């Protein structure tokens, strides 16, 4: 795969444009305008008076827009200073605006050429180096057009070019610029490709509340703003049910629905409202497998790399266990009763799949059947059982007591059979192999043991570990082997197979770091949580507050920046959602909309000083909270009738 870590990636799915800092689209690597996974334009090179502008700046303006600035010297009598500025604004919707501005003391007559080309290749072919040659162009309307057996692409220009040369893929203009004058050309890429995903569009009402963060640390505002922009850019509609929106996994590699990641991101963004959760749940409910057979109730999903010690896992297992959890917690955040009732049968089938898959045993294999017993899978299953039972009881459905009884048996067994004793105080095993052998390596998957889920009255569900084991896990996650200074490593630095760029072998995964921060804070280990939180916030600043899904796990030292991962998605739904979760857990919001209460459990140590979050949503109404430098929380705005719990 070609590297993407230095690229400027503009996203407004299904539109995508990938550029380098030079601004010119040369057709090399991943460069180009894409729509529905197809490269509509691979080359867009501008020359003014026969020369390429010198690139001086490239930056993201928004999630879907980048700005490039170049300069050149058009006059021979101005010394070394450039006298023409070429600004290019490039949008993911397929638009590019090129503006020339003159600072010359006399009128300039400048020939402008734009060389265009494309291969109409699929993104997968581009990534694997199988894109093929450029297609021949034809003059069409006020621009050029390219065609292949499956469709076409065209570029139109405003104003129309003075000359169009199809054989060379050239559009030409002759511009006259008086001193201080400007002239612009707007290019628009059009195609007839319609992929399996449907855009949400800028005009649609956002499912996200217009939340803002402010406080002593100015980075919190930039992080929340950028995360929400990235989430908005990754939104898609269900083609058959356009009122339901969900998130794509990330760009540029996974611009479609990934069930587990979509559910994780929707859960992390519940403070911004429940509309995304509802749309994601409805979309995935339509994919649930029907019977008969052992897969009845499963929400399908692909395999996922398991790291250096374990075989690939099954995201279908994770998605099926996440479904009832998201529904139960969305209800706590104020999802309407009618919507919960409509989705409840799907959640019941997920829980029935869980009980059927466990059978007479205690643990849930992943993948099922015959796979290893992963610690995070048991954590997901335990949480699904408890929150699912709570959900079933609330609506008078049967099955809750049996789920709680099984969860209690799982807790008793897990605390003995998944704990590896050692001279350092022990650790949870990453997994148990099918032959009963423990896989003892220390990795970030253990952070999921701290994510127990939200019950009523602001209480969290019990966890799989006892108090002593939880304290030991907190010490390990906060120690130098796991805390890189930039976030939580996927694998401890002392492990034999540690690789700072390992996808699940040592790189910092933002999602699991946020899970660890929230879980540690909820369990009372704020020192360890604060260190991980500060690390991610520092890394986010180096990445322009657009968090990638992962980055290098090398130890943070003075004067160094986090190392980008060349294959990481950026933006990524789980990373953007993690930014929301990190800031929300600072103020510790635990709503119970059915009971009309909200409980606040902020960080007592106020690691970032005073912080205020405004414009959140509970029960569909605005909710704002501020935490002082002393760690005291105060509600500033809430729905009528919402009471502060204790």
C-alpha atoms as one frame of an Amber mdcrd trajectory, in Angstrom:
protein
   0.000   0.000   0.000   1.349   3.462  -0.808   1.894   5.627   2.278  -0.859
   8.031   3.246   0.590   9.644   6.383   1.928  12.745   4.605  -1.124  13.212
   2.388  -3.790  15.857   2.798  -7.035  13.869   2.684 -10.268  15.787   2.148
 -13.404  13.779   2.871 -17.113  14.281   2.235 -18.177  10.741   1.468 -18.628
   9.319  -1.061 -16.261  12.053  -2.297 -12.571  11.999  -1.440  -9.515  13.867
  -2.669  -5.935  12.965  -1.778  -3.123  15.473  -2.333   0.506  16.011  -1.416
   1.858  19.203   0.127   3.047  20.319  -3.317  -0.542  20.960  -4.398  -0.120
  19.566  -7.895  -1.982  16.323  -8.629   0.553  14.314 -10.596  -1.198  10.935
 -10.749   1.495   9.316  -8.618   0.601   7.161  -5.633  -2.887   7.778  -4.295
  -3.269  11.332  -5.626  -6.573  12.300  -7.168 -10.272  13.012  -6.849 -12.323
   9.923  -5.976 -16.015   9.226  -5.905 -17.585   5.992  -4.702 -14.123   4.409
  -4.622 -13.242   5.330  -8.234 -10.520   7.830  -9.237 -12.323  10.434 -11.308
  -9.267  12.653 -11.822  -5.693  11.609 -11.170  -3.775  14.539 -12.642  -4.319
  18.285 -12.333  -1.116  20.237 -12.933  -1.093  24.012 -13.213   1.540  26.001
 -15.086   1.644  29.786 -15.284   3.781  31.327 -18.017   5.205  27.877 -18.640
   6.332  27.307 -15.043   5.019  25.483 -12.018   4.339  27.736  -9.011   6.680
  27.203  -6.078   4.700  25.547  -3.270   4.945  27.584  -0.055   2.035  26.315
   2.056  -0.468  23.480   2.200  -3.019  23.023   4.953  -6.413  21.562   5.750
  -9.085  24.246   6.032 -11.820  21.811   7.040 -12.400  18.078   6.907 -13.489
  18.355   3.274 -11.249  21.176   2.036  -7.539  21.915   1.587  -5.771  25.124
   0.587  -2.512  25.311  -1.344  -0.492  28.459  -1.944   2.302  28.836  -4.482
   4.256  31.774  -5.814   6.217  32.722  -8.916   8.118  35.659 -10.336   6.489
  36.862 -13.547   8.367  40.165 -13.911  12.083  40.475 -14.522  12.410  43.791
 -12.716  11.138  42.951  -9.211  14.295  41.371  -7.807  14.056  38.105  -5.881
  10.503  38.689  -4.629   7.635  36.725  -6.165   4.931  38.911  -7.656   2.181
  36.373  -8.427   0.404  34.241  -5.847  -1.401  31.104  -7.004  -3.979  29.866
  -4.528  -5.784  26.543  -4.988  -8.766  25.528  -2.884  -9.618  21.854  -3.307
 -12.864  20.271  -2.097 -13.848  16.638  -1.636 -17.040  17.276  -3.601 -14.952
  17.467  -6.790 -14.390  21.213  -7.020 -11.109  23.080  -7.316 -10.765  26.848
  -7.504  -7.481  28.278  -8.812  -6.898  31.998  -8.190  -4.043  34.129  -9.484
  -3.286  37.400  -7.714  -0.754  39.913  -9.026   1.476  42.181  -6.968   3.461
  43.301 -10.036   3.804  47.051 -10.680   2.498  46.659 -14.231  -0.177  44.711
 -16.052   0.743  41.083 -16.654  -0.384  38.919 -19.540  -0.100  35.357 -18.307
  -0.752  32.150 -20.208  -2.225  29.499 -17.875  -2.239  25.775 -18.667  -3.924
  23.014 -16.692  -2.948  19.455 -17.601  -5.620  16.898 -16.718  -5.791  13.123
 -16.840  -7.292  10.045 -15.221  -7.263   6.267 -15.294 -10.762   5.777 -13.811
  -9.204   3.127 -11.571 -10.699   1.736  -8.388  -8.991   2.778  -5.153  -7.969
  -0.813  -4.454  -6.210  -1.029  -7.798  -4.487   2.292  -7.205  -3.310   1.144
  -3.773  -1.936  -2.129  -5.138  -0.178  -0.506  -8.113  -2.547  -1.938 -10.737
  -4.206   1.294 -11.852  -3.192   1.112 -15.502  -2.358   3.929 -17.946  -4.236
   7.190 -18.373  -7.241   7.056 -20.656  -7.474   9.192 -23.797  -9.441  12.397
 -23.388 -12.018  14.059 -25.603 -13.165  17.662 -25.634 -16.534  17.927 -23.937
 -18.578  21.003 -23.088 -16.145  23.481 -21.460 -13.554  20.870 -20.553 -12.474
  17.273 -21.070 -14.048  13.855 -20.734 -12.704  10.299 -20.216 -14.622   7.067
 -20.717 -14.195   3.360 -20.119 -16.484   0.344 -20.376 -18.145   0.994 -17.015
 -18.592   4.766 -16.975 -17.106   8.180 -17.595 -15.665  11.220 -15.889 -15.549
  14.825 -17.045 -14.008  18.099 -15.924 -15.720  21.379 -16.764 -14.096  24.771
 -16.370 -15.511  28.198 -15.575 -14.655  30.400 -17.394 -14.359  28.129 -20.437
 -10.804  27.726 -21.694  -9.496  29.661 -24.653  -8.220  26.400 -26.077  -8.674
  22.697 -25.268  -6.239  20.089 -26.565  -7.603  16.591 -25.995  -4.497  14.734
 -27.203  -2.380  16.370 -24.479  -5.159  16.704 -21.893  -4.628  20.474 -21.786
  -6.877  23.443 -21.055  -5.451  26.905 -21.800  -6.300  30.508 -20.907  -4.725
  33.900 -21.535  -5.267  36.136 -18.506  -4.555  39.820 -18.100  -3.849  40.881
 -14.517  -3.570  44.561 -13.644  -1.574  45.525 -10.547  -3.404  44.041  -7.559
  -5.810  42.187  -9.852  -7.063  38.604  -9.539  -8.409  36.022 -11.963  -9.911
  32.639 -11.096 -10.718  29.342 -12.769 -13.086  26.852 -11.198 -12.840  23.200
 -12.182 -15.628  20.759 -11.429 -15.216  17.001 -11.654 -18.371  15.153 -12.693
 -19.102  11.475 -13.200 -21.897   8.978 -13.695 -20.560   6.520 -11.110 -23.010
   5.593  -8.377 -21.528   3.397  -5.688 -23.170   1.370  -2.913 -23.011   4.299
  -0.499 -25.025   7.488  -0.432 -23.854  10.914   0.689 -25.451  12.770   3.563
 -24.760  16.170   2.003 -24.003  19.570   3.478 -27.620  20.660   3.422 -28.825
  17.806   5.602 -29.408  18.307   9.307 -26.404  16.983  11.189 -26.971  14.145
  13.667 -24.386  15.797  15.901 -25.173  18.541  18.378 -23.224  21.798  17.829
 -21.044  21.064  20.842 -18.172  23.295  21.905 -15.343  22.869  24.386 -13.445
  25.680  26.098 -11.239  26.050  29.119  -7.764  26.656  30.432  -6.276  24.326
  27.837  -6.972  25.784  24.370  -6.400  22.401  22.719  -9.718  21.000  23.934
 -11.738  23.333  21.730  -9.704  22.551  18.624  -9.869  18.799  19.302 -13.641
  18.683  19.703 -14.249  20.911  16.688 -11.991  18.824  14.440 -13.406  15.514
  15.684 -16.966  16.612  14.938 -15.915  17.833  11.473 -14.285  14.469  10.755
 -17.342  12.572  11.969 -19.567  14.683   9.746 -17.279  14.019   6.765 -17.527
  10.245   7.297 -21.330  10.138   7.437 -23.224   7.935   5.000 -26.866   7.137
   4.377 -28.308   3.666   4.088 -29.179   3.626   0.350 -32.454   1.806   0.925
 -33.426   3.896   3.961 -31.961   7.375   3.436 -33.207   8.727   6.762 -30.773
   6.388   8.557 -27.187   7.599   8.797 -24.078   5.787   9.966 -20.325   6.290
   9.865 -17.793   4.885   7.448 -14.762   3.375   9.160 -12.210   5.839   7.764
 -10.389   7.305   4.793  -8.779   6.510   2.489  -8.866   2.744   3.000 -12.293
   1.963   4.445 -14.908   4.363   3.145 -17.819   1.988   3.704 -19.720   0.481
   6.607 -17.679  -1.590   9.088 -20.262  -2.781  11.646 -18.105  -2.978  14.768
 -16.370   0.355  14.145 -19.685   2.058  13.323 -21.204   0.867  16.608 -18.114
   1.830  18.627 -18.055   5.341  17.157 -21.804   5.809  17.628 -21.460   4.804
  21.276 -18.564   7.200  21.867 -20.541  10.087  20.366 -23.728   9.663  22.417
 -22.982  12.994  24.186 -23.627  14.636  20.789 -27.108  13.108  20.506 -28.746
   9.756  19.810 -29.651  10.184  16.152 -26.448   8.582  14.863 -26.890   5.664
  17.261 -30.467   5.126  16.080 -29.510   5.230  12.395 -26.563   2.885  12.921
 -28.665   0.427  14.898 -31.455   0.402  12.315 -28.988  -0.036   9.454 -27.286
  -2.984  11.132 -30.562  -4.526  12.277 -31.392  -5.037   8.612 -28.195  -7.082
   8.183 -28.820  -9.453  11.095 -28.765 -13.104  10.054 -31.989 -15.061  10.286
 -32.262 -18.743  11.214 -32.184 -21.541  11.492 -28.604 -22.363  12.438 -25.872
 -21.369  14.891 -25.350 -17.973  13.225 -28.943 -16.857  13.804 -28.920 -13.391
  15.364 -25.347 -12.603  14.306 -24.565  -9.221  12.749 -22.041 -10.058   9.987
 -18.595  -8.522   9.934 -15.129  -9.284   8.508 -12.144 -10.843  10.234  -9.636
  -8.547  11.943  -5.912  -8.905  12.541  -5.291 -10.327  16.018  -1.699  -9.185
  16.446   1.476 -11.263  16.729   0.187 -13.746  19.318  -3.369 -14.514  18.233
  -5.161 -15.490  15.008  -7.584 -13.030  13.368 -10.683 -12.211  15.391 -14.237
 -11.815  14.163 -15.755  -8.350  14.141 -19.163 -10.002  13.749 -18.848 -11.208
  17.342 -17.951  -7.715  18.546 -20.747  -6.059  16.548 -23.364  -8.526  17.780
 -22.352  -7.901  21.395 -22.166  -4.132  20.894 -25.679  -3.867  19.464 -27.627
  -4.346  22.740 -25.034  -2.268  24.609 -25.443   0.729  22.309 -29.234   0.423
  22.415 -29.245   0.269  26.219 -26.920   3.252  26.615 -28.665   5.286  23.903
 -31.818   4.819  25.968 -29.983   6.285  28.969 -28.986   9.285  26.830 -32.583
   9.854  25.752 -33.356   7.717  22.696 -37.134   7.816  22.277 -39.048   4.888
  23.750 -40.707   4.095  20.415 -37.309   3.784  18.707 -36.004   1.558  21.498
 -39.037  -0.709  21.218 -38.590  -1.012  17.441 -34.976  -2.116  17.872 -35.528
  -4.333  20.909 -36.298  -7.540  18.939 -32.927  -7.256  17.167 -31.175  -6.810
  20.512 -33.018  -9.853  21.879 -31.777 -11.949  18.966 -28.199 -10.726  19.610
 -28.499 -11.802  23.240 -30.013 -15.131  22.250 -27.078 -15.691  19.878 -24.748
 -15.025  22.823 -26.461 -17.563  25.089 -26.689 -20.148  22.303 -23.026 -19.695
  21.367 -21.880 -20.097  24.973 -24.149 -23.116  25.416 -23.385 -25.102  28.551
 -19.978 -23.485  28.867 -18.899 -20.224  30.435 -16.786 -18.461  27.845 -17.468
 -17.196  24.321 -14.901 -18.272  21.675 -13.846 -15.744  19.046 -14.178 -16.553
  16.241 -17.022 -18.903  17.072 -16.818 -21.860  17.240 -13.379 -23.206  18.017
 -11.476 -19.946  18.341  -9.420 -18.762  21.308 -11.106 -17.254  24.341 -10.038
 -13.606  24.103 -10.199 -11.444  27.207 -11.817  -8.522  25.362 -14.487 -10.823
  23.914 -15.418 -11.956  27.427 -15.548  -8.291  28.477 -17.851  -7.461  25.546
 -20.047 -10.491  26.292 -20.276  -9.740  30.018 -21.220  -6.115  29.380 -23.790
  -7.125  26.748 -25.378  -9.580  29.196 -25.739  -7.062  32.017 -26.861  -4.099
  29.934 -29.054  -6.386  27.832 -30.706  -7.778  30.951 -31.331  -4.228  32.179
 -32.916  -3.403  28.810 -35.107  -6.508  28.787 -36.337  -5.829  32.318 -37.208
  -2.221  31.452 -39.603  -3.416  28.753 -41.020  -6.408  30.568 -39.236  -8.968
  28.388 -38.029 -12.318  29.666 -34.408 -13.435  29.771 -32.867 -10.867  32.088
 -32.350 -13.133  35.145 -30.699 -15.863  33.042 -28.273 -13.345  31.526 -27.343
 -11.996  34.960 -26.819 -15.480  36.312 -24.505 -16.356  33.435 -22.626 -13.061
  33.868 -22.084 -13.864  37.540 -20.690 -17.299  36.652 -18.413 -15.677  34.076
 -17.076 -13.243  36.691 -16.271 -16.014  39.153 -14.490 -18.132  36.533 -12.689
 -15.265  34.784 -11.075 -13.925  37.949  -9.375 -17.270  38.541  -8.859 -18.688
  35.069  -7.807 -15.547  33.178  -5.293 -14.239  35.702  -1.575 -14.860  35.205
   0.416 -14.754  38.433   3.928 -13.324  38.282   6.422 -11.559  40.537   5.068
  -8.178  39.462   1.624  -8.781  40.891   0.041 -10.604  37.965  -1.873  -9.589
  34.891  -4.976 -10.588  32.949  -4.237 -13.050  30.162  -4.809 -11.778  26.649
  -6.561 -15.045  25.841  -6.907 -18.730  26.587  -5.981 -20.994  23.684  -8.395
 -23.799  22.732  -6.097 -26.236  24.572  -6.413 -24.235  27.797  -3.008 -22.581
  27.574  -2.930 -18.945  28.717  -1.598 -16.299  26.327   0.081 -14.034  28.879
   1.273 -11.042  26.857   0.266  -7.573  28.022  -1.692  -5.578  25.435  -4.221
  -2.795  25.126  -7.063  -5.289  24.678  -7.108  -5.565  28.478  -8.434  -1.988
  28.611 -11.822  -3.375  27.562 -12.020  -5.084  30.964 -12.493  -1.596  32.454
 -15.360  -0.683  30.097 -18.328  -2.114  31.979 -21.183  -0.011  30.594 -23.765
   2.386  32.012 -26.753   1.231  34.041 -29.433   3.340  35.735 -28.919   6.178
  38.231 -25.408   6.816  36.952 -24.132   3.435  38.117 -21.722   1.371  36.069
 -22.139  -2.364  35.610 -19.757  -4.592  37.602 -16.586  -5.695  35.847 -14.933
  -9.033  35.285 -12.002  -8.193  37.579 -12.130  -7.825  41.352 -10.855  -4.727
  43.145  -7.280  -5.983  43.621  -7.012  -7.140  39.997  -8.417  -3.830  38.736
  -5.822  -1.931  40.747  -3.053  -4.088  39.285  -4.341  -3.592  35.733  -4.464
   0.171  36.292  -0.838   0.078  37.441   0.168  -1.874  34.345  -1.702   0.342
  31.886  -0.200   3.432  33.494   3.315   2.001  33.547   6.080   2.811  31.053
   5.653  -0.455  29.151   2.130   0.501  28.075   1.962   4.301  28.379   4.132
   5.645  25.563   3.640   9.258  26.574   1.490   9.652  23.441  -1.174   7.140
  24.486  -1.620   3.427  25.160   0.520   0.967  23.214  -1.233  -1.956  21.570
   1.409  -4.285  23.039   3.734  -3.729  25.969   7.211  -2.483  25.051   8.801
  -5.352  26.980   7.037  -8.051  24.964   9.208 -10.058  22.553   7.005  -9.279
  19.527   6.706  -5.546  20.281   6.780  -3.378  17.159   6.070   0.356  17.572
   4.297   0.287  14.199   2.511  -3.033  14.722  -1.168  -2.664  13.879  -1.970
  -4.578  17.053   1.592  -5.162  18.123   2.708  -1.880  19.683   1.243   1.118
  17.828  -0.922   3.524  19.819  -4.556   2.867  18.974  -6.598   5.953  19.839
  -9.847   4.055  20.383  -8.370   1.732  23.015  -6.530   4.621  24.677  -9.844
   6.443  25.103 -11.474   3.272  26.443  -8.632   2.962  28.948  -8.901   6.609
  30.018 -12.655   6.371  30.575 -12.376   3.031  32.383  -9.488   4.094  34.605
 -11.235   7.324  35.541 -14.479   5.495  36.350 -12.569   3.038  38.562 -10.884
   5.884  40.439  -7.390   5.692  38.917  -7.159   9.270  37.738  -3.366   9.529
  37.790  -3.024   6.817  35.140  -6.042   8.114  33.193  -4.699  11.679  33.216
  -1.314  10.618  31.864  -2.881   8.766  28.924  -5.278  11.657  28.297  -2.491
  14.228  28.190  -0.529  11.998  25.845  -3.333  11.760  23.298  -4.000  15.492
  23.546  -0.318  16.214  22.867  -0.314  13.811  19.914  -3.487  15.382  18.535
  -1.793  18.784  18.482   1.018  17.387  16.306  -1.561  15.881  13.932  -3.423
  19.175  13.545  -6.052  17.793  15.988  -7.155  15.272  13.328  -6.432  12.037
  15.172  -5.444   9.054  13.013  -6.698   5.618  14.022  -3.167   4.762  15.195
   0.388   6.076  15.275   3.816   4.883  16.349   4.259   3.641  19.903   7.796
   4.947  20.426   8.438   6.534  23.813   7.784  10.253  24.036  10.860  12.367
  24.688  11.466  16.087  24.889  11.347  17.848  21.542  10.051  14.880  19.538
   6.739  14.379  17.788   4.665  11.190  17.542   5.536   9.071  14.530   2.680
   8.746  12.018   1.708   5.288  10.827   1.915   5.177   7.017  -1.145   2.934
   6.671  -3.449   4.538   9.242  -6.845   5.884   8.269  -7.114   9.623   8.887
  -9.814  10.638   9.491 -11.098   7.535  11.257 -14.517   7.180  12.873 -13.280
   5.510  16.048 -10.446   8.026  16.511 -12.771  11.009  16.018 -15.311   9.405
  18.341 -12.525   8.792  20.868 -11.831  12.530  20.982 -15.449  13.131  21.991
 -15.281  10.385  24.626 -12.036  11.716  26.119 -13.494  15.176  26.688 -16.845
  13.826  27.914 -15.186  11.582  30.492 -13.298  14.604  31.865 -16.629  15.921
  33.142 -18.008  12.446  33.861 -21.534  12.695  32.459 -23.730   9.703  33.376
 -27.310  10.326  32.259 -30.429   8.319  33.019 -33.036   9.932  30.785 -35.834
   7.436  31.672 -35.402   8.385  35.346 -34.955  12.086  34.533 -31.539  12.334
  36.192 -27.928  12.996  35.286 -24.966  12.219  37.520 -21.588  13.937  37.176
 -18.327  12.222  38.118 -15.598  14.600  36.865 -11.861  14.086  37.262 -11.230
  15.357  40.779  -7.717  16.435  39.874  -8.854  18.569  36.885  -5.834  17.517
  34.762  -6.524  20.165  32.108  -7.688  22.884  34.484 -11.124  24.387  34.051
 -13.140  22.978  31.157 -16.629  23.648  29.865 -18.655  21.610  27.386 -21.648
  23.332  25.843 -24.287  22.226  23.376 -24.292  18.524  24.256 -27.567  16.576
  24.174 -29.503  14.616  26.799 -33.066  13.622  25.952 -32.753  15.706  22.786
 -32.308  18.942  24.753 -29.148  21.054  25.103 -26.901  20.167  28.013 -23.897
  22.195  29.164 -21.544  21.565  32.067 -18.458  23.218  33.507 -15.775  21.730
  35.742 -13.645  24.094  37.816  -9.924  23.876  38.519 -10.876  22.256  41.828
 -12.714  19.450  40.041 -16.183  20.716  40.943 -18.880  20.267  38.293 -21.773
  22.613  37.634 -24.631  22.136  35.157 -25.183  25.336  33.184 -27.957  24.177
  30.829 -30.264  21.169  30.882 -33.706  19.986  29.826 -36.616  20.995  32.002
 -37.166  18.396  34.692 -33.711  16.831  34.446 -32.447  16.443  38.006 -28.852
  16.227  39.176 -28.200  12.797  40.674 -25.824  12.090  43.542
